[in-house]
Amino acid sequence: MRIHFIAIGGSAMHNLAIALHKKGYEVTGSDDEIFEPSKTRLQQHGLLPSEYGWFPEKLNSSIEAVILGMHARSDNPELLKSQQLGLRIFSYPEYIFEQSKNKTRIVIGGSHGKTTITSMLIHVLKHCNIPFDFMVGAQLQGFDTMVQLSEAPLIVLEGDEYLSSPIDRRPKFHLYKPHIALLSGIAWDHINVFPTFEMYVEQFNLFIETIEKNGTLVYYKEDEVLQKLAHEKSHSDSLKLLPYSTPAYEINNGITYLLHENKRTALEIFGKHNLQNIEGTMQICLKLGISTLDFYSAISSFKGASKRLELINKNETTAVYKDFAHSPSKLKATVAAVKEQYPDRNVIACMELHTFSSLNPAFLNQYQHTMNDADIAFVYYNPHTIEHKKLPPISKEQVKQAFESNTLQVFTNSAELKNTLLTAPKNNTVFLLMTSGNFDGIDLDDLGNLLIAKTNVH
């Protein structure tokens, strides 16, 4: 089987390329630029293109499938050549479905928590020695790739609502046709594609419609929008509804415990949103025949997904976490989780406005009160990023007004932000660094270690 990837360097694309290479397929690919860690990982598997650029002359009819990455343009020379040759062209999610037609498909969707819930489910299945394939949006401890494809009868898929490819404008999760689906909640995002909240919600409604006949929808019932969508489907004989909510828990000496049947299970992770994620994951596991005892035994050792409340470093008086949180709902849940876990410490929360939605003046007011649980709040954005995304400029004052937080300080210079963090009081403090980028070149791990090293200075 010969497969060619257009824009092989993407985080999802290079993982699929490696997975297919491991499966024995002949894989080639191209890209105009490839960054780390994709570059090294492709190199390790002999898949790194010998030179950057697009080479339509290298494509011919011996290629059985072309997989088109989201970062390629619709006028990409290799795409045009593939169309001219009549080659089979797939988006990333289309090809994942192609590889999982004969499997039981479990799809995890929702505006927040997708990666964590998918990771939790993968962790439990591995713990219980159940064979499965997967596709997840973060690097997982103990797994070489974010995609695994084998002859396993089960596949776990993170269901993203963003577009499939430059020539396929359907949300990715519309293509997977799950037998079991989970929705964690709905909070407006991707304003560049779904300019109104109603349009965004409709994508989740359409996703529910794609669930296979006699399938199951697991959903977070405390989300009003999701509750309404589920209620509209409650008359269906071909769809089983499994609602879940926040489980009973307690926090003692900085450790969160799940409470169930007069037992306490200590967790490696924390935060109300993560407890909800655990409860949703358990509903799927019970559906798959995993016992409650085995589930709690497995989940107790789950350390979290990469960049999801991930501990960088800590000592007796200071801790530093990093998180992918950038949308309003994720931001609010993450800050609240840290404050609840460390009620007697100062929480210094720092986030970067980095995505198209977050930098759009029309969307900014969605951030109202999202950082109020922090004792000190910093927001960073780069005006050049706004120019690059061809958005109207925003001022520091606009950002401050949008968040409506008395403690908020706004930065547009990353060196100034770093210096402010390094000179802040460290003792009895938790630092929370939240971004889908890197604050324009700040190594978060290095910064976290520096903050810990400087603990006793102030």
Helices and strands as residue ranges (DSSP letters): E 2-6, H 11-22, E 26-30, H 38-44, G 56-58, E 65-68, H 77-85, E 89-91, H 92-99, E 104-109, H 114-127, E 133-135, E 147-148, E 154-158, E 163-165, E 168-171, G 172-174, E 180-183, H 197-209, E 215-220, H 224-233, E 239-244, E 249-252, E 255-260, E 263-266, H 272-287, H 292-299, E 310-314, E 318-323, H 328-341, E 346-352, G 364-367, E 376-380, H 383-388, H 396-403, E 408-411, H 414-423, E 429-434, H 444-453, G 455-457
